[in-house]
Amino acid sequence: MSTLVVAGVLPIAGPLRVDDRLAGTSHRDHRGRNRRIALLAAGLLLTACSGDGRSTISAPAVPPESTATPTMARTVPPAPKVPMTALPGSAPATSTAADRLAAQLTKAETAIRDPATPPSRLPGLGRTEQRAYRTLVRQPQLVPKVLAQLPPTLRRTVKANVLAGSELRKLNRPTRRLPRWRIVAPAPAAQLMAAYRAAQAKLAVPWEYLAAIHLVETRTGRIRGTSSAGAQGPMQFLPSTWKRYGRDAILAAARLLAANGAPTDMAAALYAYNPSRRYVRAVSAYAGQLRANQRAFLGYYHWQVFYGDTLLPEGYPARPATPAPG
C-alpha cells in the first residue's frame, strides 16, 4: 500500500506529530488542529485502503490561514534494482519445452558418441536421451521446433529415433494391467556386442539389426517373461521358433533372418520376424543409427523398460512400478 503524505504531517505509516514550535498558536488551538489533522488522515487512510489498495485521492494542501511551518516528510529510499541478467549456467527466462529438449538431446547424443566420455556417465546420458524421445513421440508438435535448434549433424539421428518410437507406440497398445514380467540387469554391453558380431561373422546378418531387435523386444535382455502373443526369451521367440532355430537367442535370431532374405533383403527378413510394417520401420531406423555410429549402442543399452507411461525398474516386481518421469 502507498504511504500517504499530508503536508505538515509525517507519513500515515508513522505516528502523527505536530511541530511544537508553531508560532503564536495557543495550546487549545494546537490540540484542535491535531484532532482535525488526525481525522483528515484517518479518512484518507480508509479511502486509500478501499478498492485495489492504491490511493486515488491527492493529498490536500494546508489551509492558507495556517501559520504552521510544514514538517519535512521522511522518505523511504528506493529499493535497489535487481539485475535482470540470468545467473551463470541457468536456463533463460524464456526457455520453452522445445529449447530444453533440444539442449538435452544435443548434450546426450554428442557425449554418447564421444570416445572421451567416461563410462560412468553413459547410464545418465542414455536415460536422458530416452526421456527426451519419449516426450517428442507423445508431443509431435514439438519436433519441428526441436529440429530447428539442433546441430545439422544430429537432425537425422533425432528424426530416426522419433520415427522408431512413434511406430512402436502405434504398434503396441498397453493394457491397464501391468505385465507379469521380471525386469533384470542386462548382460554387459561388451558381451552383447561380441555376441552380435559373432552371429554376423557366422551368418552374414548385420549385427546392427540383431542389436536393434534386441533393443525393441526386451530392452537388450532386461525383460524376462512371456509376451501377449506367447513369445519368450531375450529375442522373443515362439516355442516353435526355438525348436527350429536353436536355444542361443541371438544366434537363433540371425538364423531366422538369414532364412528369410537377410542380408540381401532386410525388410523382408524383418517382416518374417514380426509381420508388421511398423515393426520393420522401427527396427530399421534403430539399425541405421547403429550403422552410422556404433557408439549409439552405448546410449540404447541404458534405456529402461516402460509399459505405456509406467516405468518398470530393474528388480520389478520386487521394486514397485512408478509413473514415467517427466
KAHUCOR-V24521 format. One line per field, one symbol per residue. ss: DSSP state (H for helix, E for strand, L for the rest). psi: psi as a letter, one per 30 degrees, with the letter a starting at -180 (. if undefined). Layout:
ss=???
psi=???
//
This chain:
ss=LLLLLLLLLLLLLLLLLLLLLLLLLLHHHHHHHHHHHHHHHHHHHHHHLLLLLLLLLLLLLLLLLLLLLLLLLLLLLLLLLLLLLLLLLLLLLLLLHHHHHHHHHHHHHHHHLLLLLLHHHHHHHHHHHHHHHHHHHHLHHHHHHHHHHLLHHHHHHHHHHHHHHHHHHHHLLLLLLLLLLEELLLLLHHHHHHHHHHHHHHHLLLHHHHHHHHHHHHLLLLEELLLLLLLELLLLELHHHHHHHLLLHHHHHHHHHHLLLLLLLHHHHHHHHLLLHHHHHHHHHHHHHHHHLLLHHHHHLLLLEEELLEEELLLLLLLLLEELLL
psi=kkkkkkkfklkfflkkkkkfgkkgkleeeeeeeeeeeeeeeeeeeeefflbggkkgkkkklkkffkgkjkkkkkkkkkkkkkkfkllkflklfgkleeeeeeeeeeeeeeeefjffkkfffeeeeeeeeeeeeeeeefifffeeeeefflkeffeeeeeeeeeeeeeeefejjllekklilkklkllkeeeeeeeeeeeeeeggkkfeeeeeeeeeeghhgekjlklffglllegilleeeeeeflfjeeeeeeeeeefgfkfeieeeeeeeejikeeeeeeeeeeeeeeeejfffefeefgkljkjbgkkjlkfkfeklllkkk.
//
